[in-house]
Amino acid sequence: MFFLFSSNASADTVAKIESILMFEQGNIVYIYPVGGVQNKPECHGSNGDYLSFSMARPMAKEYLSMLMMAFASQKTVVFRTARACVDQSVSDTILYFQVLND
């Protein structure tokens, strides 16, 4: 039996990054994907169409560095999310992602 694996098959949002916003008081980074967030959980979106993660997470600096690189070079990012608003009550939380070399 042959199985074809595609990282996009398990993705929640696949897009380039339109903008990145950092908000110090909330210790949250906001990622705005081009075309908006796909496969949104019910809690998502009452104040904007973005993904987010807390800078208190163990690899937050690495996340931010890679996402800034993807933004600056206009690479497509495959986001896997919690499908829940974990780090902020109104946005889907990024669990992990993959930057594509496109």
Summary of the structure (lengths in Angstrom):
residues: 102
radius of gyration: 13.4
end to end distance: 30.1
largest distance: 52.2
contacts: 274
relative contact order: 0.25
helix: 21%
strand: 31%
